[in-house]
Amino acid sequence: MPSEVLGFIMDSQPKEYEKLTVQYGEDTKDKLCKRLNEELSRRGVIDVLRDGFKDRGCSFSMVYFEPNSGLNLEHR
């Protein structure tokens, strides 16, 4: 499970992940998983999915929805 979450974050939010890597270095993956677990325990799954979470000034979204409109095929 951590590898899937980390893969999602690294693929969908590479700039934020890179900013965090500058701060944590080699421990980035472990620290990010720890922070996510803390947020899930404190706020619950639904709140974290809706609002994402932050770690050291970096904001991470945990869900992206497909656009409702078919007008812009580039974003489908």
C-alpha positions in Angstrom: 0.0 0.0 0.0 2.7 2.6 0.8 4.3 2.0 -2.6 1.0 2.7 -4.4 0.4 5.9 -2.4 3.9 7.1 -3.0 3.7 6.3 -6.6 0.5 8.3 -6.9 2.0 11.3 -5.2 5.3 11.1 -7.2 3.4 10.8 -10.5 0.7 13.3 -9.9 2.6 15.9 -7.9 6.3 15.7 -8.8 7.1 19.4 -7.9 5.7 19.1 -4.4 7.4 15.8 -3.9 10.7 17.2 -5.1 10.4 20.2 -2.7 9.9 17.7 0.1 12.9 15.6 -1.0 15.1 18.7 -0.7 14.1 18.9 3.0 14.1 15.2 4.0 16.7 13.8 1.6 16.9 9.9 1.7 14.2 9.7 4.3 11.5 11.4 2.2 9.4 8.2 1.5 9.4 7.1 5.2 8.7 10.6 6.5 5.9 11.2 4.0 4.2 7.9 4.8 4.5 8.6 8.5 2.9 12.1 8.0 0.1 10.6 6.0 -0.6 8.0 8.7 -0.7 10.7 11.3 -3.2 12.7 9.3 -5.4 9.7 8.6 -5.4 8.9 12.3 -6.1 12.4 13.4 -8.6 13.6 10.7 -9.9 10.4 9.1 -9.9 9.0 5.6 -12.7 11.2 4.1 -11.2 14.5 5.3 -7.7 13.6 4.0 -9.2 12.6 0.7 -11.2 15.8 0.4 -8.6 18.2 1.6 -5.3 16.5 1.2 -2.5 17.0 3.7 0.6 19.1 4.2 4.1 18.3 5.3 6.8 21.0 5.8 4.9 23.5 3.6 4.3 21.1 0.8 0.6 20.3 -0.1 -0.5 16.9 -1.4 -3.8 16.0 -2.9 -5.0 12.5 -2.5 -7.7 12.3 -5.1 -8.4 13.7 -8.6 -11.7 13.5 -10.3 -12.4 13.2 -14.1 -13.9 16.4 -15.4 -17.7 16.3 -16.0 -17.5 18.1 -19.3 -16.5 16.5 -22.5 -15.8 19.9 -24.1 -12.0 19.8 -23.4 -10.8 16.4 -24.6 -7.3 17.2 -23.5 -8.3 16.9 -19.8 -10.2 13.6 -20.1 
